[in-house]
Amino acid sequence: MSSGLSVNIHPSLFPAAVRHDLLAALKARRVPSRCHYESLRQAQKWLDLHRAYAPSARDPDCGSALTEAYRVVTGTIRARRVELVGLCCGDGSKEAEMLAGLGRAGKAVVYRPCDGSLPLVLAAALAAAQIQPRETIHPQLCDFQNAEDLASFLAPAAGGRQIRRLVTFFGAVPNFSPRLVATRLADILRPGDQLLLSANLIPGRGSRQDWERLRQQYDNPLTREWLGLFLSDLGIPATAGQLQTIVEPCPEASGLRRITVYFRFSQPVEVRIYDESRRYRTGERLRLFFSYRYTPELLSGMLGKKGLSLAGQWLAQSGEEGVFWLRR
Ligand SMILES: C[S@@+](CC[C@H](N)C(=O)[O-])C[C@H]1O[C@@H](n2cnc3c(N)ncnc32)[C@H](O)[C@@H]1O
């Protein structure tokens, strides 16, 4: 008989919470980032897009920066027992490389992939099951944005000081507000824990041309198809407006800028969802997606203010991606 896999679901993703969050977001004319990865089709489309455009997938030098970071960070771990918490892990391919390295180093690893997408967190768990026993893998389904008690939800169950804890947060920093990222990561990390994260960066001097090149990474058919799935699932026809991809300043006055994709209605639309309706007028915009771009200094400065100090960093030669190692 084939064995199943238990997924631990945080209340932030119980149906009532999901419904409340979506209704509130649509009222505020914005779409929560999680909603673009929810279904199997969305997850698959995003993986296709990621392979086509993400620096970590396109540029071998970004891959080398990650591999070097894994090697250095895991090399500092003396404990035999390790817990790896993969926050917003996607399909977990980056964490899988780390798990394999830890396994080769003779570590006994407990892995907790954590994401807001069921198809992706299952993909991460199943990828890890090729590397280590299933009973050591504990997938967690959770809304990183809304789970204010994420730190206690992810607190290690047992084992205390003998287990070294490693937290990863790859590729997801740009998709949340800077304040939220800093607060959540600082809450989750306990003394002695290590955090490894990667982020897309603004390369060069951040000139107009640099930003335009980045903007185009989101203004293309694959991104439109991926973001369009959310609209079509909601019953908004593609012909009811246009996608606009712009560069704009962070509304939190962090000094950062972000690439934001809006859907601008060219005709009135009424959406029925969960027995409620939302009306959008011609000219109104629904914010579908954003992606911040940091410099290494802005990122480590922001986390430093929360007590997370930089222990190392690896930057791709292109300047488009960096891997950062932090400790409390
Ligand atoms: C850009 S992907 C990065 C995935 C992976 N870490 C990587 O580097 O390939 C963002 C991930 O964050 C997850 N995500 C987005 N919003 C989320 C939320 N509010 N709560 C939990 N996960 C979320 C998505 O499901 C997706 O797996």
The ligand as a MOL file (V3000), in Angstrom:
LIG
                    3D

  0  0  0     0  0            999 V3000
M  V30 BEGIN CTAB
M  V30 COUNTS 27 29 0 0 0
M  V30 BEGIN ATOM
M  V30 1 C 8.8860 33.6030 -6.0000 0
M  V30 2 S 8.3590 32.0920 -5.3260 0 CHG=1
M  V30 3 C 9.8520 31.4660 -4.5940 0
M  V30 4 C 9.8460 29.9640 -4.4810 0
M  V30 5 C 11.1560 29.2910 -4.0820 0
M  V30 6 N 11.5610 29.6440 -2.7410 0
M  V30 7 C 12.2440 29.5740 -5.0750 0
M  V30 8 O 13.1800 30.3110 -4.7590 0
M  V30 9 O 12.1870 29.0410 -6.1850 0 CHG=-1
M  V30 10 C 7.3840 32.5900 -4.0210 0
M  V30 11 C 6.8110 31.4510 -3.1840 0
M  V30 12 O 6.1520 32.0570 -2.0830 0
M  V30 13 C 4.8940 31.4470 -1.9070 0
M  V30 14 N 4.0020 32.4620 -1.3450 0
M  V30 15 C 3.5820 33.6220 -1.9000 0
M  V30 16 N 2.8090 34.2980 -1.0590 0
M  V30 17 C 2.7180 33.5400 0.0690 0
M  V30 18 C 2.0700 33.6930 1.3140 0
M  V30 19 N 1.3360 34.7700 1.5940 0
M  V30 20 N 2.2130 32.7210 2.2410 0
M  V30 21 C 2.9650 31.6280 1.9900 0
M  V30 22 N 3.6060 31.4180 0.8290 0
M  V30 23 C 3.4850 32.3650 -0.1110 0
M  V30 24 C 4.4460 30.9760 -3.2600 0
M  V30 25 O 3.5110 29.9310 -3.1750 0
M  V30 26 C 5.7750 30.5680 -3.8770 0
M  V30 27 O 6.0570 29.2310 -3.6140 0
M  V30 END ATOM
M  V30 BEGIN BOND
M  V30 1 1 1 2
M  V30 2 1 2 3
M  V30 3 1 2 10
M  V30 4 1 3 4
M  V30 5 1 4 5
M  V30 6 1 5 6
M  V30 7 1 5 7
M  V30 8 2 7 8
M  V30 9 1 7 9
M  V30 10 1 10 11
M  V30 11 1 11 12
M  V30 12 1 11 26
M  V30 13 1 12 13
M  V30 14 1 13 14
M  V30 15 1 13 24
M  V30 16 1 14 15
M  V30 17 1 14 23
M  V30 18 2 15 16
M  V30 19 1 16 17
M  V30 20 1 17 18
M  V30 21 2 17 23
M  V30 22 1 18 19
M  V30 23 2 18 20
M  V30 24 1 20 21
M  V30 25 2 21 22
M  V30 26 1 22 23
M  V30 27 1 24 25
M  V30 28 1 24 26
M  V30 29 1 26 27
M  V30 END BOND
M  V30 END CTAB
M  END
